């Protein structure tokens, strides 16, 4: 019974980690937002980089 509980706990932690990674990627590309302006800052930096036209 203890082995079964350990397996379920591991699966739960795995899916929680996967959800965290997916959320970070979606926030980075601006598809979702958590209410903070973290994604806006990343977008502004990207736009400034494009305007500077580095080579």
C-alpha positions in Angstrom: 0.0 0.0 0.0 2.9 2.3 0.7 4.3 1.8 -2.8 1.0 2.7 -4.4 0.9 6.0 -2.3 4.5 6.8 -3.4 3.7 6.3 -7.0 0.6 8.5 -6.9 2.6 11.2 -5.1 5.3 11.1 -7.7 2.7 11.3 -10.5 1.1 14.3 -8.8 4.4 16.1 -8.4 5.3 15.3 -12.0 2.1 16.9 -13.4 2.4 19.9 -11.1 5.9 20.5 -12.5 4.7 20.1 -16.1 1.9 22.6 -15.5 4.4 25.1 -14.0 6.6 24.8 -17.1 3.7 25.1 -19.5 2.5 28.2 -17.6 5.9 29.9 -17.7 6.1 29.3 -21.5 2.6 30.7 -22.0 3.3 33.7 -19.9 6.5 34.3 -21.7 4.8 34.5 -25.1 2.0 36.6 -23.6 -0.8 34.1 -24.2 -1.8 34.2 -20.5 -1.2 36.6 -17.7 -1.3 36.1 -13.9 -2.3 39.8 -13.3 1.3 41.0 -12.8 3.2 42.9 -15.4 6.1 40.4 -15.7 5.2 39.5 -19.3 4.9 43.2 -20.3 8.5 43.8 -19.2 9.7 40.9 -21.3 7.8 42.2 -24.3 9.2 45.7 -23.9 12.8 44.3 -23.7 12.2 42.3 -26.9 10.8 45.4 -28.7 13.8 47.6 -27.6 16.1 44.9 -28.8 14.4 44.8 -32.2 14.5 48.7 -32.5 18.2 48.8 -31.7 18.9 46.5 -34.7 21.9 44.8 -33.3 24.0 42.7 -35.6 
